[in-house]
Amino acid sequence: MGKLLSLLARDESTCCTPQKYDVFLDFENAQPSDIERETFDAVQRVLKNSESILEEIQCYKGAGKEIREAISAPTEECQRKAYLTVAPLVAKLKRFYEFSLELESVVPKILGQLCSGNLTPTQHLETQQALVKQLAEILEFVLKFDEHKMKTPAIQNDFSYYRRTLTRASLTRQDNAEKDLVVGNELANRMSLFYAHATPMLRVLSHATITFLMDNEDIPRENITETLGTMAKVCLRMLENPNLLAQFQREETQLFVLRVMVGLVILYDHVHPQGAFVKGSNVDVKGCVKLLKDQPPYKSEGLLNALRYTTKHLNEENTPKNIKNLLAA
């Protein structure tokens, strides 16, 4: 079993003193209990492929040259060359899309375990650390994938060209054309909607969370938002507290927790009706942003941009000016 350190330090003094969140989430070594095992194994079967997905999108090289040649000199040879270059790339894009569907299917399993029952959010975090770790890994994957996607305009260019290929095949009514294609028309339409979003994996995650709420009306929405908010506060506290920080065995775990904290703020903002930035929110956005700004730019800039550009409510009137100023680029 991974070490489970309950260092809860609830304030002993007055109601005016905020609760502290000194819980050590063992992101490095947490192992599932017997109660967690079934859900953990189901989620792990999906997560085991996340690294290869990230490697593929990070190394994605588009077919821009071949596509430009096929457009400027639309000979059969140039078009065939472009198609043969684009086809394996579309196969990769299909794999990414199919992985998003797998991710969407396991998110409700984790939420069902972490947000239902009579336990408080902190008790869930303490006693179900293996599932908390998996939720953290999903959040990190979502942030990384969407960051790479936003930096890779070739993805949409390649797919647009491929869809034009589909249209030509349809217009010429080529026999067996659909059968020989990497992706048929119906799937291409669904993939097109997926890649049209600047942050497609975040959309999948937030949609899966909201759908979970709609399908489980017996679970109050605040169970989800309080769990996300508490987890974000715990991550913030772990990063602020040298004693908790010192318990990480690997240096990269600190950056992992930073990413997870930001992912939690973003997901909270998409799920909560008023978002994460309003006064009285269950997320310490100000503390999160100040902590990020204390980090070296190579650690923080991408995460600050994620808060600036992928949240839902930042630019609304209810967001306090000091938060907007903190996040001003």
Buried (B, 14 or more C-beta within 10 A) or exposed (E): EBEBBEBBEEEEEEEEEEEBBBBBBBBBEBBBBEEBEEBBEBBBEBBEBBEEBBEBBEEBEBBBEBBBBBEEEEEEEBBEBBBEBBBEBBEBBBBBBBBBEBBBEBBBBBBBBBBBEEBEBBBBBBBBBBBBBBBBBBBBBBBBBBBBBBEBEBBBBBBEBBBEBBEEBEEEEEEEBBEEBBBEEEBBEEBBEBBEEEBBBBBBBBEBBBEBBEEBEEBEBEBBBBBBBBBBBBBBBBBBBEEBBEBBEEEEBBBBBBBBBBBBBBBBBBBBEBBBBBEEBBBBBBBBBEBBEEBEEEBBBBBBBBBBEBBBBBEEEEBEEEBBEBBEE
